[in-house]
């Protein structure tokens, strides 16, 4: 059975990857925490700090996975602008560690990247578009892509956009932030000029599985198929759940005074994934259909 090691397995995407790969793969889940958020005998959990070269070396040499999927990252965009050393260590040095050892033991590396490597002048972007990151997070993620490419290993770089969903003990993502504030009746301000292709975490995990099963190698966009601004997404969420749309005040990015510059029209074109391995992401409405039972359980 093919052995797959997943980093960042306690995060939103990591949890979905573990669930998605459990059926047909020998899964080794890893994260910095001592324990997994799941208690299951169906996979192995090993604590791992991927910024620590020695830990990466020792664990990968021990389990020798056929595939490494890196779902670990420091994704606080404004935080990266302030804590640049932490950002670089988590998003670049850690990837270098994985890529170097992957080459040594003959593993394929799947690395998750972002549409923030682009400047947002004319998105959504295809895989051949020229990167031009505006913020430190985007610069670090572009450097991480180059770290994977330079090792000469078989790889998939899966670029994605605004990952959202429900999971166990996960950090707030944009969807959860919207849902909780709207449910509680809290007024929120949401920008009308930041466009992306929001991606349900389950869709990203399934797309990565499809890419691997197809034998794909190289860069591929795996994201949602709808090009939305943040305000449009907020209104859809409010409408679907019957929340008061009057709570949402439309604003522009310059009113937020965010530390990191965002690409305004980012997002990704997914034609290659659709054509190559029949990737079919859910719409936001379909995603909310799927998440509703989990929201009721998690938010009870």
C-alpha positions as CSV (number, residue, x, y, z in Angstrom):
1,X,0.0,0.0,0.0
2,X,1.3,3.5,-0.9
3,X,2.5,5.3,2.2
4,X,1.6,9.0,2.4
5,X,3.0,11.4,5.1
6,X,0.9,14.5,5.7
7,X,2.3,17.5,7.5
8,X,0.1,20.0,9.2
9,X,-2.4,17.2,9.8
10,X,-4.1,19.0,12.7
11,X,-5.0,22.0,10.6
12,X,-8.1,22.4,8.4
13,X,-6.6,21.1,5.2
14,X,-4.5,18.5,7.0
15,X,-7.6,17.0,8.6
16,X,-9.4,16.8,5.3
17,X,-6.3,15.2,3.7
18,X,-6.2,12.5,6.4
19,X,-9.9,11.7,5.9
20,X,-9.5,11.7,2.1
21,X,-6.5,9.4,2.0
22,X,-7.5,7.0,4.8
23,X,-9.4,4.5,2.6
24,X,-6.7,3.6,0.1
25,X,-3.4,4.7,1.6
26,X,-1.1,4.0,4.6
27,X,-1.4,7.4,6.2
28,X,1.3,8.9,8.5
29,X,-0.2,12.1,10.0
30,X,2.2,14.7,11.5
31,X,1.9,18.1,13.2
32,X,3.7,20.1,15.8
33,X,1.3,19.1,18.6
34,X,1.9,16.0,20.7
35,X,-1.5,14.4,19.7
36,X,-3.8,14.3,16.8
37,X,-7.1,16.0,16.8
38,X,-8.5,12.6,15.7
39,X,-8.4,9.5,17.9
40,X,-8.3,6.7,15.3
41,X,-6.4,3.5,14.9
42,X,-6.7,3.8,11.1
43,X,-3.7,6.0,10.7
44,X,-0.4,6.6,12.5
45,X,0.3,10.0,14.2
46,X,3.8,11.3,14.8
47,X,4.7,14.8,16.2
48,X,6.9,16.7,13.8
49,X,8.3,20.2,13.6
50,X,9.2,20.6,9.9
51,X,11.3,23.6,10.6
52,X,13.7,21.3,12.5
53,X,15.9,19.6,9.9
54,X,17.0,16.8,12.3
55,X,13.4,15.9,13.1
56,X,12.5,15.9,9.5
57,X,15.5,13.8,8.6
58,X,15.0,11.2,11.3
59,X,11.2,10.8,10.8
60,X,11.3,10.6,7.0
61,X,14.3,8.2,7.1
62,X,12.3,6.0,9.6
63,X,8.9,5.9,7.8
64,X,10.2,6.4,4.2
65,X,6.9,7.6,2.7
66,X,6.2,7.2,-1.1
67,X,4.5,10.6,-1.0
68,X,4.9,13.7,1.3
69,X,2.0,16.2,1.3
70,X,2.9,19.5,2.9
71,X,-0.2,21.1,4.3
72,X,1.7,23.0,7.0
73,X,2.3,26.7,6.7
74,X,2.2,30.1,8.5
75,X,-0.8,31.7,6.7
76,X,-1.4,34.8,8.8
77,X,-0.8,37.3,6.0
78,X,-0.5,40.4,8.2
79,X,1.5,38.3,10.8
80,X,4.0,37.4,8.1
81,X,4.6,41.1,7.4
82,X,5.6,41.6,11.0
83,X,7.2,38.3,11.9
84,X,9.2,37.8,8.8
85,X,11.7,35.4,10.3
86,X,9.0,33.2,11.6
87,X,7.2,33.3,8.2
88,X,10.4,32.4,6.3
89,X,11.2,29.6,8.7
90,X,7.8,28.0,8.5
91,X,7.1,28.6,4.8
92,X,10.5,28.3,3.2
93,X,13.1,26.6,5.3
94,X,10.6,23.9,6.4
95,X,9.9,23.2,2.7
96,X,13.6,23.1,1.9
97,X,14.0,20.5,4.7
98,X,11.2,18.3,3.2
99,X,12.5,18.7,-0.3
100,X,16.1,17.8,0.5
101,X,15.1,14.6,2.4
102,X,12.5,13.7,-0.2
103,X,15.3,13.6,-2.7
104,X,17.4,11.4,-0.5
105,X,14.7,8.8,0.1
106,X,12.9,9.0,-3.3
107,X,9.6,10.5,-2.2
108,X,7.2,12.6,-4.3
109,X,6.5,15.9,-2.7
110,X,3.1,17.7,-2.9
111,X,3.3,21.3,-1.7
112,X,0.4,23.6,-1.3
113,X,0.9,27.2,-2.5
114,X,-1.3,30.3,-3.0
115,X,-2.7,32.9,-5.4
116,X,-1.0,35.5,-3.3
117,X,2.2,34.9,-5.3
118,X,0.5,37.2,-7.9
119,X,0.0,40.9,-7.9
120,X,-3.7,40.9,-8.5
121,X,-3.6,43.1,-11.5
122,X,-5.4,40.7,-13.9
123,X,-6.6,37.6,-12.1
124,X,-7.8,34.9,-12.1
125,X,-4.4,33.3,-13.1
126,X,-3.4,30.2,-14.9
127,X,-0.4,28.1,-14.1
128,X,1.8,29.9,-16.6
129,X,1.2,33.4,-15.3
130,X,4.2,35.3,-14.1
131,X,4.3,35.6,-10.3
132,X,4.8,39.0,-8.7
133,X,4.0,38.9,-5.0
134,X,3.1,42.1,-3.2
135,X,3.4,41.0,0.4
136,X,6.0,39.0,2.4
137,X,3.7,36.0,2.7
138,X,3.4,35.8,-1.1
139,X,7.1,36.2,-1.5
140,X,7.8,33.4,1.0
141,X,5.3,31.1,-0.7
142,X,6.9,31.8,-4.1
143,X,10.3,31.0,-2.6
144,X,8.9,27.8,-1.3
145,X,7.8,26.8,-4.8
146,X,11.3,27.4,-6.0
147,X,12.7,25.4,-3.2
148,X,10.7,22.4,-4.3
149,X,11.6,22.8,-8.0
150,X,15.3,23.1,-7.5
151,X,15.7,19.7,-5.8
152,X,15.0,17.8,-9.0
153,X,12.4,15.6,-7.4
154,X,9.0,14.5,-8.6
155,X,6.6,17.1,-7.3
156,X,3.1,18.6,-7.4
157,X,2.8,22.3,-6.5
158,X,-1.0,22.7,-5.8
159,X,-1.8,26.4,-5.8
160,X,-5.1,27.4,-4.1
161,X,-7.1,30.4,-2.9
162,X,-8.9,31.3,0.3
163,X,-9.3,27.9,1.8
164,X,-12.4,27.6,4.0
165,X,-14.3,24.9,5.9
166,X,-15.2,23.4,9.2
167,X,-12.9,21.1,11.2
168,X,-11.9,20.1,14.7
169,X,-10.2,22.9,16.7
170,X,-9.2,24.8,13.6
171,X,-8.2,28.4,13.3
172,X,-10.8,30.8,12.1
173,X,-11.0,31.0,8.3
174,X,-12.9,33.6,6.4
175,X,-16.1,31.5,6.1
176,X,-16.1,30.7,9.8
177,X,-15.5,34.3,10.7
178,X,-18.5,35.3,8.5
179,X,-20.7,32.6,9.9
180,X,-20.0,33.2,13.6
181,X,-20.4,37.0,13.4
182,X,-23.5,36.9,11.3
183,X,-25.1,34.2,13.5
184,X,-24.3,36.3,16.6
185,X,-25.7,39.5,15.1
186,X,-22.4,41.2,15.1
187,X,-21.9,44.0,12.5
188,X,-19.0,43.3,10.1
189,X,-17.2,45.3,7.4
190,X,-16.3,43.3,4.3
191,X,-14.3,44.5,1.3
192,X,-15.8,44.6,-2.2
193,X,-12.5,44.9,-4.1
194,X,-10.6,41.7,-3.1
195,X,-11.4,38.9,-5.5
196,X,-10.4,35.3,-5.2
197,X,-11.7,31.8,-6.0
198,X,-12.6,30.5,-2.5
199,X,-11.8,26.8,-2.0
200,X,-13.6,24.3,0.2
201,X,-10.9,22.3,2.1
202,X,-12.5,19.0,1.1
203,X,-12.3,20.0,-2.6
204,X,-8.6,20.8,-2.2
205,X,-7.9,17.5,-0.5
206,X,-9.9,15.6,-3.1
207,X,-8.1,17.5,-5.9
208,X,-4.7,16.6,-4.5
209,X,-5.8,12.9,-4.4
210,X,-7.0,13.1,-8.0
211,X,-3.7,14.8,-9.1
212,X,-1.7,12.0,-7.5
213,X,-3.8,9.2,-8.9
214,X,-3.5,10.7,-12.4
215,X,0.3,10.7,-12.1
216,X,0.4,14.5,-12.6
217,X,3.7,16.3,-12.0
218,X,4.3,20.1,-12.0
219,X,2.3,23.1,-11.0
220,X,-1.5,22.9,-11.0
221,X,-4.3,25.2,-9.7
222,X,-6.7,23.4,-7.4
223,X,-9.3,26.0,-6.1
224,X,-12.9,26.9,-6.2
225,X,-14.4,27.7,-9.6
226,X,-16.3,30.9,-8.6
227,X,-14.6,34.3,-8.9
228,X,-16.0,36.2,-6.0
229,X,-15.1,39.3,-3.9
230,X,-15.2,39.0,-0.2
231,X,-18.5,41.0,0.1
232,X,-20.2,38.8,-2.4
233,X,-19.2,35.8,-0.4
234,X,-20.5,37.3,2.8
235,X,-23.9,38.1,1.2
236,X,-24.2,34.6,-0.1
237,X,-23.5,33.2,3.4
238,X,-26.0,35.5,5.0
239,X,-28.6,34.7,2.4
240,X,-28.1,30.9,2.6
241,X,-28.4,30.8,6.4
242,X,-31.1,33.4,6.7
243,X,-28.9,35.9,8.6
244,X,-29.4,39.7,8.4
245,X,-27.5,41.1,5.4
246,X,-27.8,44.6,7.0
247,X,-25.1,43.5,9.4
248,X,-22.6,43.6,6.5
249,X,-21.1,47.0,5.6
250,X,-19.3,47.0,2.2
251,X,-16.0,48.8,2.3
252,X,-12.8,49.0,0.2
253,X,-9.4,47.6,1.1
254,X,-7.9,51.0,1.8
255,X,-10.3,51.4,4.7
256,X,-8.9,48.4,6.5
257,X,-5.3,49.6,6.9
258,X,-4.0,46.1,6.7
259,X,-0.3,45.6,7.3
260,X,0.2,43.4,4.2
261,X,-0.7,44.5,0.7
262,X,-3.2,42.2,-0.8
263,X,-3.6,41.3,-4.5
264,X,-7.0,42.7,-5.4
265,X,-7.9,40.5,-8.3
266,X,-6.2,37.3,-7.5
267,X,-7.9,33.9,-7.8
268,X,-7.0,30.9,-10.0
269,X,-8.1,29.3,-13.3
270,X,-8.7,25.6,-12.9
271,X,-9.0,24.5,-16.5
272,X,-5.9,22.3,-16.3
273,X,-7.1,20.4,-13.3
274,X,-10.6,20.0,-14.8
275,X,-9.1,18.7,-18.1
276,X,-6.3,16.6,-16.7
277,X,-7.9,14.8,-13.8
278,X,-11.6,15.8,-14.0
279,X,-11.5,18.1,-10.9
280,X,-14.9,19.4,-10.0
281,X,-15.1,21.8,-7.1
282,X,-18.3,22.6,-5.3
283,X,-20.0,25.9,-5.6
284,X,-20.3,28.0,-2.4
285,X,-23.9,27.0,-2.1
286,X,-23.1,23.3,-2.5
287,X,-20.3,23.7,0.0
288,X,-22.7,25.2,2.6
289,X,-25.1,22.3,1.9
290,X,-22.3,20.0,2.9
291,X,-21.1,22.0,5.9
292,X,-24.4,22.7,7.5
293,X,-24.6,19.5,9.6
294,X,-21.0,20.0,10.8
295,X,-21.7,23.6,11.6
296,X,-24.6,22.7,13.8
297,X,-22.5,20.1,15.6
298,X,-19.3,22.3,16.0
299,X,-21.1,25.5,16.8
300,X,-23.6,24.0,19.2
